Amino acid sequence: MLLLGDAAHPMSPIRTQGINMGLRDALVAANHLVPAIQAGGRGTDLEAATRRIEEERMPEIARSQELQVSSSKPSAPCAVPCSVASFFPCWDGSDSRGASGFTASARSGTELSPSGSQFERTKEEKVTSMHELPRSRLGPSAAIVGAVLLFVGTYLHPMGADPNVPLAAFTEYAADRHWVASHLMQLLGFVSMMAALVLLSRSMMDGPAAEWATLGMTGAVASLAVASALQAVDGVALKFMVDGWMATAEPGKAALFQAAFGVRQVEVGLASVTSLLLGLTASTYGVALLIDRRFPRWLGAFAIVGGVPTAIAGVVIARTGFSNLAMAINMPSGSLLILWMIVFGVSGWRRR
């Protein structure tokens, strides 16, 4: 059994949202049930479809009911018993989580015979909610592509010398033929990942985590700005300096070394701020994903697990440069964020 409209979530006359919620329920239900029925109407498929309907509609309904509660005092208790509601705030403002919400049950083996014009649709036809745009795979694709580019670019980066020993590091950098290409690949990967996060924020603007999504989007833009400056200094300016240093004979060699060392210190500062901002941004998105129940909660926890140590690494870099301690924190945490972006992208792709 599938309950829609006031039968599932009674609305107060305040704000006149009852009919709007009912119409949106019907559209979202059609979006999920029509393909399941056209595929044969198996009980397991219908059960999964009704659960997806509930997951998609619940955030907006809960938000609308909360707004109604804040607009006026209740005159009657919730018409749906709290013991059988999954997430229906009653008019006294309390929440209840039971065994069902929209979905009473779509028992295994139940057969529905499609009849009537409402089922006479092609598989290509998409029914969408009046409140949201059609879902796109652009964001998940950008997350996956960006993570892969960043990983490959980092893999091509020379890592044999101690980055905190300038003489050894500069000698290795000058000999590397893929330096500029690897850093530009890192930059493109970072751009793609931040674009994915901005698109994620856009998709969360109508949910309960809208404010956190806005903060995350701000952090993503700021992180991209600083990371771009970092790649300009590290991937281009430093390479010119170390190449010039290696090609120059004494007595000018020492002066060029000091100039390259100065560029290196600018790189350290930018790397510190980039790591700090990226860690805070990932953690902010983690909180947003935990709040917005349209997304798996573990995805938000994953972002926080990778984001917090990345932010800490930024502070350590600011204090110690590219020390062994900074690298021991930054490399694993950065790898976790790359993995998080891939998992986020795959999860988003499968949800579309």
N, C-alpha and C positions, 0 to 999 in steps of 0.2 A: 504494500500500500504506500502511495506517495501523497503526502499532504502539501498543498500549496496555498498561498495567500493567507487570509486570516485564520483558516483552519490550522495552519502550522505556526503562525506567529501573529497573534492579534495585535492590531495597531490602534492607538488612541485616535479620536477624531482630530486631535491637535496636529497641525502641519499637513493634514490630508495626504498621508503617505500610504494608506492601506491599499488603494487601487493601484498605485505605482509599483509597490512591492509585489502585488499579485501578478501584474503584467510581466514584470521582470522575472519572477519565478517561472511563469509559463514559458517565456522565451528561452531561458536557460535550460529548463526541463526538456523542451523540444530539441535543443541543441545536442543534448546528451542521449535522450531516449530514442530519437528517430533512427540514428545509426545502429543502435543496439537492436531495435526491432527489425530493421531492414536486414540485419545480419542473422536473423533467425529467432530472436527473442528468447535466448536461453536464460535461465534463471540467474546464473552467475553473472552474465553480462548486464542484466537489468539491475542486479544488486550493486555492481560496480558503478553503473551509471547513476543510480540514485544517490550513492555516496558522494560522487563527484558533484552532483547538483547541490547537495548540502554543503560541501566544502566551499563551493564557489559563492553561494548566496549568503552564507552565515555572517561574514564580516560586515557587509552593507546593512543587513537586517539588524544586527546587534547595535551598530552605530546609530541607525535610525531610531531604534527603540530608546537608546540612551538619550538622544536629543529630545525625544518626546517626553521622557521622564523628567528631564531638566526643565522642560517648558511649562509643565503644570503638575499639580499634585494628582495622584490617581484617585479614581472614583470607584474602582472595582479591581479585584485581584485578577491575575493572569488567567485567561480562560482555559489554557492548556496546562494540566497538572505538571508541576515542576518535576515530579518523579519520572515523567516520561519524556521530558524535553532534553535535548542534547545541549543546546546553548541558547535558551530563550530567556532573556532577562524579564522577570515579572515586573509588574508596575510598581512594586516597592523597591525596585532597583537591585534586587538580589539576582544572582546567577544560579543556574542549575545545570548539571551535566549528568544525563542519564543514558539510557541505552539507545535512544533514538531521537530524531529531530524531524526533518522533512521525511525521513525514511522510517516507516514503521517496519516494513520488511518486504523484500522481493524474494520470496521463498524459492529455493532451488527446485527446478522442475516446472515452475509456473510458466504457462504459455500465454502469450498475448497475440491475437490475430489482428494485424494491421488492417484497418478499414476506415474509409472516409478519406476526404481529400487532404487532411492534415498529414497523412503518411505518404502521399503521392509526391515524393521529392526525389531528386537525383542525389547520388552520394556526394556529388561535388557541391551541392547547395549547403550553405552555412547559415545557421540561425544564430544571431548574436544578441547579447543583452543591449537594451537601449542605453545603458549607462556606460558601456565600455567599448573600445575599438576592437576589431578583430586581432587576435593574438598573432605575434610574429616570431619567427625564429632568428631574427637579426641579432638580438641581444645574446642569446645562448651561443650563436655561432661566433660572435665577436669575442666572447669569453674564451671559447676553446681555441680559436685561432691566435688570439693574443697570448694565451698561456704557452702555446707551442712555440710561437716566435720568441718569447722571452726566454724559454728554456733553451732553445737552440742557440740563441745569441749568447747566453751565459755559458753554455757548454763550449762555444768556440773561443771564449775569453781565456787568455793565458793565465794559468794559476800556479805555475811552478815556483815562482819567487815569492818571498815574504812581502806582502804589499806595504808593510810598515817599515821596510828597509829600502829607501829611495834608490840607492845605487843599483841594487839587484833588480828591483822592479822596473826601473827605467831601461835597463839593458834588455830585459825580456820584452818590454813593450816595443822598443825600437825594432827588434828583430821580428815582431809579429806582422805578417802580411795581411791578416784578416781583421785587423784592429777596428778600422772604421766600419767595415761591413757588419761585424758582430755587434758594435754599439748601435748602429742604425737599426739593426734587427731588434735589439732590445727596446729601442725607442718605439718602433712600430708595434711591438707586442704590448708595451705599456699603454700606448694610445688606444689600442683595440680593447684591452681589458677595462680601462677607465670608461670607454664608450659603453661597454656592456653594463657597467655599474650605473651609469647615468640612465640608461634605458630601464634598468631594474627599478630605479627610483621613480621613473615615470609610471611604471605599472603599479606602484604601491601608493600613489597619491590619493586614491579613493578608498584606502583602507585605514585601519587603526594606527598604522605606523608611519603615517604621512610626514609627521614632523621629523622623525628619525631618518626617513628616506631623504628628506630635504637636507639635513645635516650631512648625510653620507654623500649626496651629490656634490655639495660644496667641498667636502674633503677630497672627492675624486678629481674635481677640477683643479684644486690647489695642488694635489699630488702630481698631476700631470704637468702643471706649469713648472714645478721645481725639478721634476724628473727630466723634463726637456732641457732645462738649463744644465743639469748634471751631465747629460749626454753630450751637449755642446762643448762643455769644458773637458770632460774625460775622453769622449770619443773623437773629438776634433782638435781642440786647442792643445791638450797634453801630448797628443801624437805628434803634432808639428814641433812642439818644444823638444821632445826626446829625440826625434829624428835629427833636428838641427844640432842638438848636443852631441850625438854620436858622430855626425859628419864634420864637426869642428875640431881643429887641433888646438893645443895649448898656445897662448895663454887664455884664449877666449872660451875654452871648454868649461872652465870652472864657473865663469859668469853665467853661461847658458844653463849649467846644472842648477845654479841657485834660482834662475828664472823659472825653470821647469818645476823646481821644488815649490816655488810660490804658487804656481798653477795647481800643483798637487794639494796644497792646503785649501784652496778654493773648492777643489773637488771633495775633500773631506767634509767641509761644511755643508755642501749641497747633498752629499750622500747621507749625512746625519739627518738633515731636515726631511729628505725624501723618505727615509726609513721610518722616521717618527710619524709623518703625515700618513703614509700608507698604512702603518699599523693602526693608527687611530681611525682611519677611514674604514678599514676592514672590520674593526671591532664595532663601529657604529652600524655598519650594515648587518653585522651579526645580531645586534640588539633589535634592529628593525625586523629581521627575519624571524626572530623569536616571538615578536609581538604579533606580526601578521600571520594568521593561522592558515592562510592559503598556501604557505610554503612549509616544507618539512622543518621541524624544530632543530633537527640535528645539523641542518645546513647552516643555521645561524650559529650554533655552538662551534661548528668547524671554523667559521670565519673568526670567531673570538679567539679560539685556540691558536690560530696562525697570526692574528693581528696583534695581540698583546705582546708576545716576545719580539715581534718586528718593531714595535714602538720602543720597547726597552733597548733593542739593538741600536736604534737611532740615538738614544741618550748615551750609550756606551761609546759609540763612534765619536760623539761630540767630546767625550772626556779623554779617550785613549787613541783616537785615530783608527786606522785599520789594524788594530791589535789582534792577537790570537783570540782573546776573549770576545771581542766584537764580532769576529768572523765565526766563532763557535756558536754565537747566538743568531747572527744574521743569516747565515747560509741555511740552516735547517728551517728557520721560521719562514724565510723567503720561499723555500721549496714547498712548505705547507700551503702558503698562499697560492702558489702556482697550481698545486693539486686541487685546492679549493675552487679555483676558477674553472678548472676542467670539470670537476664534479658538478659545480653549479651549472655549467653550460650543458652537460649531458642531461642533468635533471630537468632543466628548462626546456631542452629540445624534446624530451619524452613527454612533458606535460602539454605541449602544444598539439 
